[in-house]
Amino acid sequence: MSHTRPHTVRHATQHGHHDQQHYDTDGQAEILDLDAEVLAEHIASITAWLPLETDPRHIVDLGCGTGAGTFALLDRFPEAHVIAADTSPGHLKRLREKACAQHGDARVRTVQADLGAADWPDLGTPDLVWASASMHHMAHPHRALRAVHGILAPGGLFAVVELSGFPRFLPENAPEDRPGLEDRCHAAMDGFHAEHVPHRGADWGPMLTGAGFTLEGERTVTVNIEGSRSEAIGRYALGALRRIRHSVVDALSPLDLAALDRLLDTDSPHSILRRDDLSVRTERTVWAARRN
């Protein structure tokens, strides 16, 4: 359930720039790991809600990132095995390292695959397919939905989790010198996504039924975590705002950009890591659809 996850979003300034690509890989992986840590309870609540008729034994995590969904599903279904598929070899390497550290490597198989392509590798016949914040990165989402329908076992469930956007972390009146900065950053980010990731935040219900699924349920999970509950929230906020900056640098005013840079300067007294008023506020919607 991760944010620009799990396929790297290509920023307009990224093409041909090795440093930017290196930042995307490392920075994105760190955010995905923090996402899993900070939102563990919310991910677990989604896996517990799934309207399953029996516990699945064969699960596919489409666009697995660094494994937030994979490990939540392994915890929820102790008899299951998971195929974790993603385009990023770096993310898959990180996932395998975690699996080995948790002695779960025998229950996880990683597959590197371009899930936006017409032909997918053999993913077996899963009882459950999980796609958290990944479907909106598919070049042809309708084709991907039909592909999932084709591989699911009869009666199997497809869970699609979608984000409302990057989480918000700052109070509305922050920072003191540029109140409302985060709102303006998010507005600029919405414009970026409208151009580059048009299916982000989509209503997947009609698309699922159009692909032949029967919609079994829809649920929106509201997240509001006070920063005092976890020191990881500061690092989560730092990583998320860094990624936002890379996407919207040309859309912000000079004053807003300067204020954002002060928040992102970890040596500054104004650093977001030094604030004690952070929280994580976002929403995630999950659709559960069955193949009859």
Secondary structure by P-SEA (a helix, b strand, c coil): cccccccccccccccccaaaaaaaaaaaaaaaaaaaaaaaaaaaaaaaaccccccccbbbbccccccaaaaaaaaaccccccccccccaaaaaaaaaaaaaacccccbbbbbcccccccccccccccbbbbcccccccccaaaaaaaaaaaccccbbbbbbbbccccccccccccccccaaaaaaaaaaaaaaacccccccccaaaaaaaacccccbbbbbbbbbbcccccaaaaaaaaaaaaaaaaccccccaaaaaaaaaaaccccccccccccbbbbbbbbbbbbbbcc
